[in-house]
Amino acid sequence: MGAEPYYYFVKYQPDVEAALQELREREFEAGRYNPVQPFLEFPIRDDSPAPGAQHGSIYEAVEAAQEDGTRSILDIDGVAEEPDFGVAAPLSTEALEQYFGTVHPTKEMVGKLKFLPSIQRGHCIYIIVFEGERPSELFFAGYSFD
């Protein structure tokens, strides 16, 4: 089986780690992770299926998913400056310029997902999304391990 992509837009906040942890908790509580929902349909919307958490904690959900991973943001533990397994790292300035022609991409630009194939399995990136000159959202995207 191939790796599965996932991605989320969340309201901007300067503390990317806090935004990530809030997103993880939201998706865990909604039950939007493997093995509860083996394959999620992205983007997540207000009407996306949300059967509720089926495990006692995010850690238990990750353990239950085994080597397949949760195929969701639950596989990402924290934020780091450089890409690595299990962390969300910023998309580099060079990559922002390459994919968007600017370091201040809009939601429309990011939503085209042109950069998605460049993300390695088990890795996650984040992008600050702009509306005019102001940050408006954070975008997290990655690929599952399987």
C-alpha positions as CSV (number, residue, x, y, z in Angstrom):
1,M,0.0,0.0,0.0
2,G,1.3,3.5,-0.8
3,A,1.6,6.5,1.6
4,E,-1.5,8.6,2.0
5,P,-1.4,12.4,1.9
6,Y,-3.2,14.5,4.5
7,Y,-3.6,18.3,4.8
8,Y,-5.4,20.8,7.0
9,F,-6.0,24.6,7.1
10,V,-6.3,26.1,10.6
11,K,-6.7,29.6,11.9
12,Y,-3.4,31.4,12.1
13,Q,-1.7,31.8,15.5
14,P,2.0,32.7,15.9
15,D,2.6,29.7,18.1
16,V,2.8,27.0,15.5
17,E,3.3,24.2,18.1
18,A,0.1,25.2,19.9
19,A,-1.8,25.3,16.6
20,L,-0.4,21.8,15.8
21,Q,-1.4,20.4,19.1
22,E,-4.9,21.9,18.9
23,L,-5.3,20.4,15.4
24,R,-4.2,17.0,16.6
25,E,-6.6,17.1,19.5
26,R,-9.5,18.2,17.3
27,E,-8.8,15.4,14.8
28,F,-8.4,12.8,17.6
29,E,-11.7,13.8,19.3
30,A,-13.4,13.7,15.9
31,G,-12.1,10.2,15.3
32,R,-10.6,11.2,11.9
33,Y,-7.7,8.8,11.9
34,N,-6.7,5.2,11.0
35,P,-7.9,2.7,12.3
36,V,-11.2,4.4,13.1
37,Q,-11.5,5.7,9.5
38,P,-8.8,3.9,7.5
39,F,-9.0,6.3,4.6
40,L,-9.9,10.0,5.1
41,E,-11.1,12.3,2.4
42,F,-9.3,15.6,2.3
43,P,-9.9,18.5,2.7
44,I,-11.6,18.1,6.0
45,R,-14.8,20.1,6.0
46,D,-17.5,20.9,8.6
47,D,-19.6,18.0,7.3
48,S,-16.7,15.5,7.2
49,P,-17.5,12.2,9.0
50,A,-16.6,12.4,12.7
51,P,-17.4,9.2,14.5
52,G,-15.5,10.3,17.6
53,A,-12.3,9.0,19.2
54,Q,-12.2,5.2,19.6
55,H,-9.1,5.2,21.8
56,G,-8.2,6.6,25.2
57,S,-5.5,8.9,23.9
58,I,-3.6,10.0,20.8
59,Y,-0.7,7.8,21.9
60,E,-3.1,4.8,22.0
61,A,-4.5,5.7,18.6
62,V,-1.0,5.8,17.1
63,E,-0.1,2.5,18.7
64,A,-3.3,0.9,17.3
65,A,-2.5,2.1,13.8
66,Q,0.8,0.2,14.0
67,E,3.1,0.6,11.0
68,D,0.4,2.0,8.8
69,G,0.3,5.1,11.0
70,T,-2.9,7.1,11.6
71,R,-2.8,8.6,8.0
72,S,-3.4,11.9,9.7
73,I,-1.9,14.7,11.7
74,L,-1.9,12.5,14.7
75,D,1.4,10.9,13.4
76,I,3.1,14.3,13.9
77,D,4.4,14.9,17.5
78,G,5.7,18.4,17.3
79,V,7.3,21.2,15.3
80,A,10.9,21.4,14.2
81,E,13.1,23.7,12.1
82,E,14.2,20.9,9.7
83,P,12.2,18.2,8.1
84,D,12.3,14.8,9.8
85,F,10.0,11.9,10.7
86,G,7.1,12.8,13.0
87,V,7.6,16.5,13.0
88,A,6.1,19.5,11.1
89,A,8.8,21.7,9.6
90,P,8.3,25.0,7.7
91,L,8.4,24.8,3.9
92,S,11.7,26.5,3.1
93,T,11.9,30.0,1.7
94,E,13.3,28.5,-1.5
95,A,10.4,26.1,-1.9
96,L,7.9,28.9,-1.2
97,E,9.5,31.0,-4.0
98,Q,9.6,27.9,-6.3
99,Y,6.0,26.8,-5.8
100,F,4.3,30.2,-5.3
101,G,6.6,32.9,-6.5
102,T,6.3,34.6,-3.1
103,V,7.0,33.9,0.6
104,H,3.5,35.1,1.3
105,P,1.2,32.6,-0.4
106,T,-2.5,32.9,-0.4
107,K,-5.0,30.1,0.4
108,E,-5.8,29.7,-3.2
109,M,-2.1,29.2,-4.1
110,V,-1.5,26.7,-1.3
111,G,-4.7,24.8,-2.0
112,K,-3.4,23.7,-5.4
113,L,-1.1,21.4,-3.5
114,K,1.7,21.6,-6.2
115,F,4.4,20.9,-3.5
116,L,2.7,17.8,-2.1
117,P,4.7,15.2,-4.1
118,S,7.9,16.7,-2.6
119,I,7.0,15.7,0.9
120,Q,8.6,12.4,2.1
121,R,6.7,9.6,3.8
122,G,6.4,10.2,7.5
123,H,7.2,13.9,7.1
124,C,5.0,17.0,7.5
125,I,5.4,20.6,6.4
126,Y,3.6,23.8,7.4
127,I,3.0,27.0,5.6
128,I,1.9,30.4,6.8
129,V,-1.0,31.4,4.6
130,F,-1.5,35.1,3.9
131,E,-4.5,37.3,3.1
132,G,-2.9,40.4,1.7
133,E,0.1,41.1,3.9
134,R,-1.3,39.5,7.1
135,P,-1.1,35.8,8.1
136,S,-4.5,34.3,8.1
137,E,-4.1,30.5,8.4
138,L,-1.6,27.8,9.0
139,F,-1.5,24.9,6.6
140,F,-0.2,21.5,7.6
141,A,0.4,18.7,5.0
142,G,2.2,15.4,5.1
143,Y,2.3,11.8,4.0
144,S,1.6,8.7,6.1
145,F,4.3,6.1,6.7
146,D,2.7,3.2,4.8
